[in-house]
Amino acid sequence: NPLPPLLTDAFETAKNLVINASTRIPGFFMNIVYRGETLLEFGYGAKDLKKPNVPPDANTIFRIGSGSKLFTALALFQAYDLRLITSLDDPLRKYVPEFPQLHYPFCLLYTSPSPRDRQ
């Protein structure tokens, strides 16, 4: 199956953004799966800084850092749009009773333990 033009454009845009980014991004790996079929895989940069000529591949393990917040936010808003949750300010325990009690709403709140981030 040929890659739809929208996905081709999105891939090229993402690839160029990372390639043109600062040297703080040592490498990345991206693949596009369309209707259950892997259509494109691409690794750029270094898999390991000690081996700069080896690009990342599908088995490369990356640190996710704060990237999971985006997926959490997306999932919350999708659940809200589908009326699976009634309020973004509800405590998580309303929907998952076994989750520990928190002192703030579960929606999109982030506080860092780092004093540098609290300034």
ChimeraX attribute file (.defattr): number of C-alpha atoms within 10 A of each C-alpha:
attribute: neighborCount
match mode: 1-to-1
recipient: residues
	/A:1	8
	/A:2	7
	/A:3	13
	/A:4	9
	/A:5	9
	/A:6	8
	/A:7	13
	/A:8	13
	/A:9	12
	/A:10	11
	/A:11	17
	/A:12	10
	/A:13	12
	/A:14	12
	/A:15	18
	/A:16	11
	/A:17	11
	/A:18	17
	/A:19	16
	/A:20	10
	/A:21	11
	/A:22	9
	/A:23	9
	/A:24	7
	/A:25	12
	/A:26	18
	/A:27	20
	/A:28	19
	/A:29	20
	/A:30	16
	/A:31	14
	/A:32	16
	/A:33	13
	/A:34	14
	/A:35	8
	/A:36	7
	/A:37	9
	/A:38	11
	/A:39	13
	/A:40	13
	/A:41	12
	/A:42	15
	/A:43	18
	/A:44	18
	/A:45	18
	/A:46	19
	/A:47	22
	/A:48	14
	/A:49	11
	/A:50	8
	/A:51	9
	/A:52	13
	/A:53	12
	/A:54	15
	/A:55	18
	/A:56	22
	/A:57	17
	/A:58	11
	/A:59	8
	/A:60	12
	/A:61	10
	/A:62	11
	/A:63	6
	/A:64	8
	/A:65	7
	/A:66	9
	/A:67	9
	/A:68	10
	/A:69	14
	/A:70	11
	/A:71	11
	/A:72	13
	/A:73	14
	/A:74	13
	/A:75	12
	/A:76	19
	/A:77	18
	/A:78	13
	/A:79	15
	/A:80	14
	/A:81	11
	/A:82	10
	/A:83	10
	/A:84	12
	/A:85	17
	/A:86	11
	/A:87	14
	/A:88	15
	/A:89	12
	/A:90	14
	/A:91	18
	/A:92	19
	/A:93	13
	/A:94	10
	/A:95	11
	/A:96	9
	/A:97	10
	/A:98	9
	/A:99	11
	/A:100	9
	/A:101	10
	/A:102	10
	/A:103	7
	/A:104	11
	/A:105	13
	/A:106	15
	/A:107	16
	/A:108	14
	/A:109	9
	/A:110	9
	/A:111	7
	/A:112	8
	/A:113	8
	/A:114	8
	/A:115	7
	/A:116	7
	/A:117	8
	/A:118	8
	/A:119	5
